[in-house]
Amino acid sequence: MKNKKIHIIGAGLAGPLMATYLAKRGYLVEMYERRSDMRKVSQSAGRSINLALSVRGIQALREVGLYDKIKPITIPMKGRMIHDLDGKTHIQPYGQHDKEVIYSVSRAELNMGLMTLAEETKNVKIFFNHKVESVDLTKNILDFGKKQTHFGTVIGCDGSTSPLREAIIEKSNANFVKKPLGHSYKELVIPPSDSNDFLIEPNALHIWPRGDFMLIALPNMDKTFTCTLFLPTTGEISFETIYESSTIIDLFQNYFPDALELMSTLVEDFQSNPIGNLASVYCKPWHYKGKALLVGDAAHAVVPFFGQGMNASFQDCSVLNNFIEKHNGNWEKTFEEFSSSHVENGHAIADMAIENYIEMRDSVNDEFYRKRRKLELELERQFPDCFIPRYSMVSFHQIPYADVYCRGQIQLDLMNKYLIENLTKQQLHSNITEKLVPLK
Ligand SMILES: Cc1cc2nc3c(=O)[nH]c(=O)nc-3n(C[C@H](O)[C@H](O)[C@H](O)COP(=O)(O)OP(=O)(O)OC[C@H]3O[C@@H](n4cnc5c(N)ncnc54)[C@H](O)[C@@H]3O)c2cc1C
């Protein structure tokens, strides 16, 4: 088994992590990346400047020994800081205690750290400026246009537009759905203060929820905040109608006046930064025999509202690593079991991420939502083994996403019955112990 070569497409977030797991098992990895080496050539970080890292991602980074190096460049975020229209702010903590926080981290720093870690194993070679145009799963060829290479086993970490996924769909007649969200995003910035400090609370994820759209902001190590404006792609208030300086200023004056005061380069940033599209990808299976497998966004691109795309992708690598151990070089069994046991988790986080958009942009400011949130935290304190709020199950636990989805539905149903219908507190409690199997 030693020295067997594996090909990986994509040196984004999942690719170098997967390569490191494989290299540590003695595999030789050739990784092909369409972009140039971001450690040498400065370039835009890609799809977001910073990301929220939580337990699933942290666990994988720990397993490969990178977490201690990354931790000093992360900023803990304790909760959502809600910005009301009148400028008032209030924090909604993510969890019950200090340890239940998520971390803002620079995508570029993390990506560069992962690439260097992979190369340091000496078993990984990254070929930059190598765009895979197509994959032939009959002849086992990666086609780069001007040249080709043969592979035995290939793993696609090539993101949401994966060319390997196209080949797998064609070959295995896979079920595939790409669901556009209908909303897009644009990144903006809040600069540091004149005394080079954060202009707003750094240990929070800021949200300006405005019903059909929202603005969020995550802190960076250089005391800036990366803001992301999510708007409908088309329609009255949308990226289709808002692009002239007057419409940009109007939008911010009407809906985000306190943010406008902080964003000195708003119009310039708005007009020069690209609009990003958002979609969820559902694909089943994720593999073709023992030849090809999809990991990360290639398998399950999700919209960013649960802050889980990268975390789920890192968890994929960790789960796959366990199956590689179990099946010891039998790729067909490894890929088959990984795909059949994990696909539903990918679908579940895709669904939960869409649902969380509605929660973030709309419900967080709703009185009923706050009442239910208070109740779920109270129930977690009373039944810590079986009642855990869905956000916490996703962000602070490793419970498979599909199980989180089911448990979350049961919990929501019980809370609604208690708050809206006539379920008594005693009935609520006995239902919890009957319907929710203890987790620990
Ligand atoms: C606005 C936004 C905010 C987000 N925030 C969060 C967050 O807070 N927390 C979180 O967990 N996730 C977040 N995500 C999701 C996260 O970015 C992705 O889930 C994560 O990047 C997936 O990693 P990946 O390696 O699968 O794909 P990518 O990181 O996209 O990497 C794919 C790589 O493959 C390369 N590639 C693509 N096609 C080819 C080809 N044909 N040939 C060669 N190379 C190719 C690309 O250049 C890229 O380097 C966010 C996403 C967006 C859009």
The ligand as an SDF file (V2000), in Angstrom:
LIG
                    3D

 53 58  0  0  0  0  0  0  0  0999 V2000
  -19.5020   34.2970    1.4320 C   0  0  0  0  0  0  0  0  0  0  0  0
  -19.1340   32.9760    2.0140 C   0  0  0  0  0  0  0  0  0  0  0  0
  -18.9150   32.8720    3.3600 C   0  0  0  0  0  0  0  0  0  0  0  0
  -18.5930   31.6350    3.9250 C   0  0  0  0  0  0  0  0  0  0  0  0
  -18.4200   31.5650    5.2720 N   0  0  0  0  0  0  0  0  0  0  0  0
  -18.1620   30.3620    5.8310 C   0  0  0  0  0  0  0  0  0  0  0  0
  -17.9830   30.2670    7.2340 C   0  0  0  0  0  0  0  0  0  0  0  0
  -18.0820   31.2630    7.9600 O   0  0  0  0  0  0  0  0  0  0  0  0
  -17.7060   29.0460    7.7730 N   0  0  0  0  0  0  0  0  0  0  0  0
  -17.6180   27.9410    7.0060 C   0  0  0  0  0  0  0  0  0  0  0  0
  -17.3940   26.8430    7.5520 O   0  0  0  0  0  0  0  0  0  0  0  0
  -17.7630   27.9950    5.6590 N   0  0  0  0  0  0  0  0  0  0  0  0
  -18.0350   29.1820    5.0620 C   0  0  0  0  0  0  0  0  0  0  0  0
  -18.1720   29.2640    3.7160 N   0  0  0  0  0  0  0  0  0  0  0  0
  -18.0720   28.0290    2.9080 C   0  0  0  0  0  0  0  0  0  0  0  0
  -16.6230   27.6760    2.5670 C   0  0  0  0  0  0  0  0  0  0  0  0
  -16.0280   28.7380    1.8710 O   0  0  0  0  0  0  0  0  0  0  0  0
  -16.5810   26.4220    1.7020 C   0  0  0  0  0  0  0  0  0  0  0  0
  -17.4350   25.4530    2.2210 O   0  0  0  0  0  0  0  0  0  0  0  0
  -15.1630   25.8650    1.6390 C   0  0  0  0  0  0  0  0  0  0  0  0
  -14.3260   26.7800    0.9800 O   0  0  0  0  0  0  0  0  0  0  0  0
  -15.1610   24.5110    0.9240 C   0  0  0  0  0  0  0  0  0  0  0  0
  -13.8480   24.0670    0.7470 O   0  0  0  0  0  0  0  0  0  0  0  0
  -13.4760   23.2250   -0.5600 P   0  0  0  0  0  0  0  0  0  0  0  0
  -12.0390   22.9350   -0.4600 O   0  0  0  0  0  0  0  0  0  0  0  0
  -14.4280   22.1140   -0.7350 O   0  0  0  0  0  0  0  0  0  0  0  0
  -13.7510   24.2300   -1.7610 O   0  0  0  0  0  0  0  0  0  0  0  0
  -12.9290   25.5440   -2.1200 P   0  0  0  0  0  0  0  0  0  0  0  0
  -12.4050   26.1920   -0.8950 O   0  0  0  0  0  0  0  0  0  0  0  0
  -13.8010   26.3060   -3.0260 O   0  0  0  0  0  0  0  0  0  0  0  0
  -11.6810   25.0020   -2.9310 O   0  0  0  0  0  0  0  0  0  0  0  0
  -11.8100   24.4710   -4.2220 C   0  0  0  0  0  0  0  0  0  0  0  0
  -10.4600   24.6230   -4.9050 C   0  0  0  0  0  0  0  0  0  0  0  0
  -10.4880   23.9400   -6.1390 O   0  0  0  0  0  0  0  0  0  0  0  0
   -9.9150   24.7560   -7.1330 C   0  0  0  0  0  0  0  0  0  0  0  0
  -10.5160   24.3560   -8.3960 N   0  0  0  0  0  0  0  0  0  0  0  0
  -11.8010   24.4990   -8.7900 C   0  0  0  0  0  0  0  0  0  0  0  0
  -11.9850   24.0160  -10.0260 N   0  0  0  0  0  0  0  0  0  0  0  0
  -10.7920   23.5180  -10.4130 C   0  0  0  0  0  0  0  0  0  0  0  0
  -10.3300   22.8950  -11.6020 C   0  0  0  0  0  0  0  0  0  0  0  0
  -11.1560   22.6880  -12.6110 N   0  0  0  0  0  0  0  0  0  0  0  0
   -9.0470   22.5010  -11.6760 N   0  0  0  0  0  0  0  0  0  0  0  0
   -8.2000   22.7320  -10.6230 C   0  0  0  0  0  0  0  0  0  0  0  0
   -8.5610   23.3550   -9.4990 N   0  0  0  0  0  0  0  0  0  0  0  0
   -9.8430   23.7360   -9.3850 C   0  0  0  0  0  0  0  0  0  0  0  0
  -10.2910   26.1810   -6.7200 C   0  0  0  0  0  0  0  0  0  0  0  0
   -9.4280   27.1400   -7.3110 O   0  0  0  0  0  0  0  0  0  0  0  0
  -10.1290   26.0980   -5.2150 C   0  0  0  0  0  0  0  0  0  0  0  0
   -8.8290   26.3880   -4.8040 O   0  0  0  0  0  0  0  0  0  0  0  0
  -18.4840   30.4830    3.1130 C   0  0  0  0  0  0  0  0  0  0  0  0
  -18.6930   30.5900    1.7430 C   0  0  0  0  0  0  0  0  0  0  0  0
  -19.0260   31.8170    1.1920 C   0  0  0  0  0  0  0  0  0  0  0  0
  -19.2830   31.9080   -0.2730 C   0  0  0  0  0  0  0  0  0  0  0  0
  1  2  1  0
  2  3  1  0
  2 52  2  0
  3  4  2  0
  4  5  1  0
  4 50  1  0
  5  6  2  0
  6  7  1  0
  6 13  1  0
  7  8  2  0
  7  9  1  0
  9 10  1  0
 10 11  2  0
 10 12  1  0
 12 13  2  0
 13 14  1  0
 14 15  1  0
 14 50  1  0
 15 16  1  0
 16 17  1  0
 16 18  1  0
 18 19  1  0
 18 20  1  0
 20 21  1  0
 20 22  1  0
 22 23  1  0
 23 24  1  0
 24 25  2  0
 24 26  1  0
 24 27  1  0
 27 28  1  0
 28 29  2  0
 28 30  1  0
 28 31  1  0
 31 32  1  0
 32 33  1  0
 33 34  1  0
 33 48  1  0
 34 35  1  0
 35 36  1  0
 35 46  1  0
 36 37  1  0
 36 45  1  0
 37 38  2  0
 38 39  1  0
 39 40  1  0
 39 45  2  0
 40 41  1  0
 40 42  2  0
 42 43  1  0
 43 44  2  0
 44 45  1  0
 46 47  1  0
 46 48  1  0
 48 49  1  0
 50 51  2  0
 51 52  1  0
 52 53  1  0
M  END
$$$$
